[in-house]
Amino acid sequence: MDFESLFRPGILNTKPYTPGKPISEVQRELGLTDVVKLASNENPESPTSAVIDAVCAAASQLNRYPDGACFELTRTLAAHLGVDTRALFFGNGSNEVIDMMIRALISPGENVVFGHPSFIVYPLTTGVQFESGRPVPLDADDRHDLPAMAAAVNDKTKLVIVCNPNNPTGTYNTAEEFAAFMARIPSRVIVAVDEAYYEYVLAEDYPETIPMLAAYPNLVLCRTFSKIYSMAGLRVGYAVGHPDFIAQLQKTREPFNVNSLAQAACLAVLAQPEETAARALRNRVWLEELFAGLRSLGCDVTPSQTNFLLVRIPGRNATEVQQQLLARGVIVRPMNAFGLGDGAMRVSVGLPAENQRCLEALKEILA
Ligand SMILES: Cc1ncc(COP(=O)(O)O)c(C=O)c1O
């Protein structure tokens, strides 16, 4: 049977998403017991005990469907962010939110502008959605080239995605740059800012986008509970946007797309803002130690406002180095799928001992 002919154009050319290797797979394949994973920009700290308790308590109700409207979570998060409850839309991770926006907005012939290299899901989902991706290269400093992205918008552009700070580079665009960009984008074009690493950013000139929503009805923010909140396994992300835009998006989601354990966990973690702030500070200390260690080994490392570092090793093939790290039980992310070829790898910030292990293995490899 010719299954290929059944699928929409764009799907056959799309390469499936390759996630960071799970620890268990590396243990199995290489016969290693002690493996550290610095490959998926997860928070290396466990979920807080309040989150674990909330999940355990909610488990007794697993025979019931979750609250499809996320009633409590919507009210609590709206108060936390200072937005209208109708401005919020939840997904099974912010990945699903981005995916749903692209699928709901894009018809054949229309396009989505995004930076390159950036989060792999943008080329992937736009590939599936009528090959609608319109990637715009980053600038020489590995940052989104916002003027070039504004210039790439044409009369068929429905959506522009700005990943700020950007994955996989860790770089960001300033409030001033972003305001100038918004002023150039036609109001009929939705601008989605992917702020998956928002809570990690400490730079003072990083844009605060929620206050901009009032001036720009076409602005939508995407955030997640996967990163700083240490809840990647539960899958919750959300969008904040104009209530009329969100109302349309609500029609496109699966009725129970955020599970009940996840909703309980989000409520627990939102009650711990001091812990979230402390996690951002601890991450920054560990990031700076890792940054300094990598630089002292001769690596070229891009300054980052996130929980990961983009690393280039002059004169070395980063994919080979990544394989050699893997053989030593350290999983980092090769950047081929992100379009950076063999020239770079991405290292997520781990706990101090994990970062040390990565640096020691790298020192051995580069010796
Ligand atoms: C920039 C960016 N956006 C979105 C996501 C998706 O996160 P999640 O679906 O876990 O919320 C990620 C995950 O790595 C990311 O790096």
The ligand as an ORCA input file, in Angstrom:
! r2SCAN-3c Opt
* xyz 0 1
  C      12.275     27.596     23.104
  C      11.424     26.472     23.554
  N      10.098     26.576     23.423
  C       9.276     25.598     23.817
  C       9.788     24.435     24.369
  C       8.816     23.361     24.715
  O       8.712     23.167     26.051
  P       7.484     22.379     26.696
  O       6.686     21.783     25.598
  O       8.102     21.382     27.576
  O       6.706     23.429     27.428
  C      11.158     24.270     24.521
  C      11.703     23.031     25.086
  O      12.859     22.740     25.049
  C      12.001     25.323     24.098
  O      13.322     25.240     24.190
*
